[in-house]
Amino acid sequence: MEFVEKLAKVANVEPTLVRIPRDIIVQAGGNPMVEPLYFGEYYDVPPITEYMGKVRRLLNMTLTPFEDGLKETYRWCLRHHKPRTAGFEFDDKVLGMARAASPVSV
């Protein structure tokens, strides 16, 4: 969630975060690795903690702060990647299923 918020800040948009239980995504046929990909496709990975001290010491380099690197990466993607052209029918289906299953509105 923190990454999505930081990416939204870099992209200068206000994110709308919706939590969808994994079982609803799976029930709808969603998978983060194969079609139909769901909207969380790139963020559905376990957290990774990295210790960068060894990189600094062995390579004698200064690391770019995360937000600066994210901003640079976002700008690069805008220049080099085509926008996603697939529809969002699957995303709409999963959101509808989550709304139906949840006592609180999603």
C-alpha positions as CSV (number, residue, x, y, z in Angstrom):
1,M,0.0,0.0,0.0
2,E,2.9,2.3,0.8
3,F,4.4,1.7,-2.6
4,V,1.1,2.4,-4.4
5,E,0.7,5.7,-2.4
6,K,4.3,6.8,-3.3
7,L,3.7,5.9,-7.0
8,A,0.5,7.9,-7.0
9,K,2.4,10.8,-5.6
10,V,5.0,10.6,-8.3
11,A,2.3,10.3,-10.9
12,N,0.5,13.3,-9.3
13,V,-2.8,11.4,-8.9
14,E,-5.0,10.6,-5.9
15,P,-5.1,6.8,-5.5
16,T,-8.3,4.9,-4.6
17,L,-7.2,1.8,-2.7
18,V,-9.6,-1.1,-2.5
19,R,-8.8,-4.3,-0.6
20,I,-10.0,-7.4,-2.3
21,P,-9.6,-10.7,-0.4
22,R,-7.4,-13.2,-2.3
23,D,-10.1,-15.9,-2.3
24,I,-12.5,-13.6,-4.3
25,I,-9.7,-13.0,-6.9
26,V,-9.0,-16.7,-7.1
27,Q,-12.8,-17.5,-7.3
28,A,-13.1,-15.1,-10.2
29,G,-10.2,-16.9,-12.0
30,G,-7.6,-14.2,-11.4
31,N,-3.9,-14.8,-11.2
32,P,-1.0,-12.4,-10.8
33,M,1.1,-14.4,-13.3
34,V,-1.2,-15.5,-16.1
35,E,-4.4,-14.3,-17.8
36,P,-6.7,-13.0,-16.6
37,L,-4.3,-10.7,-14.8
38,Y,-6.0,-8.7,-12.1
39,F,-5.4,-5.0,-11.3
40,G,-2.9,-5.8,-8.5
41,E,-0.8,-7.9,-10.8
42,Y,2.5,-6.2,-10.1
43,Y,2.0,-5.6,-6.4
44,D,0.9,-9.1,-5.3
45,V,4.3,-10.2,-4.3
46,P,5.7,-10.9,-0.8
47,P,7.6,-8.0,0.8
48,I,11.3,-8.0,0.3
49,T,13.7,-6.6,2.7
50,E,17.2,-5.8,1.4
51,Y,20.2,-4.7,3.3
52,M,22.2,-2.3,1.1
53,G,25.2,-1.8,3.3
54,K,27.3,-4.4,1.5
55,V,26.4,-2.9,-1.9
56,R,27.7,0.5,-0.7
57,R,30.8,-1.0,0.8
58,L,31.8,-3.4,-2.0
59,L,30.9,-1.3,-5.0
60,N,31.7,2.0,-3.4
61,M,28.6,3.7,-4.7
62,T,26.0,6.1,-3.4
63,L,22.4,4.8,-3.7
64,T,19.6,6.8,-5.1
65,P,16.8,7.5,-2.6
66,F,13.8,5.4,-3.3
67,E,11.4,8.2,-4.1
68,D,13.9,9.8,-6.5
69,G,14.4,6.4,-8.2
70,L,10.7,5.8,-8.4
71,K,10.2,9.3,-10.0
72,E,12.9,8.6,-12.6
73,T,11.5,5.1,-13.3
74,Y,8.0,6.5,-13.8
75,R,9.2,9.2,-16.2
76,W,11.2,6.5,-18.2
77,C,8.0,4.3,-18.4
78,L,6.0,7.2,-19.7
79,R,8.5,7.7,-22.5
80,H,9.1,4.0,-23.4
81,H,5.9,2.0,-22.7
82,K,2.6,1.9,-24.4
83,P,-0.4,2.3,-22.2
84,R,-2.3,-0.8,-21.2
85,T,-4.9,-1.5,-23.8
86,A,-6.7,-4.5,-22.3
87,G,-10.1,-3.8,-20.9
88,F,-10.9,-3.8,-17.2
89,E,-13.8,-6.3,-17.4
90,F,-12.1,-8.7,-15.0
91,D,-11.3,-5.9,-12.6
92,D,-14.9,-4.8,-12.6
93,K,-16.0,-8.4,-12.0
94,V,-13.7,-8.8,-9.0
95,L,-14.8,-5.5,-7.5
96,G,-18.5,-6.5,-7.9
97,M,-17.8,-9.8,-6.2
98,A,-16.0,-8.1,-3.3
99,R,-18.9,-5.6,-2.9
100,A,-21.4,-8.5,-2.8
101,A,-19.4,-10.5,-0.3
102,S,-18.6,-7.6,2.0
103,P,-20.9,-6.2,4.7
104,V,-19.2,-2.8,4.2
105,S,-19.2,-1.1,0.8
106,V,-15.9,-1.5,-1.1
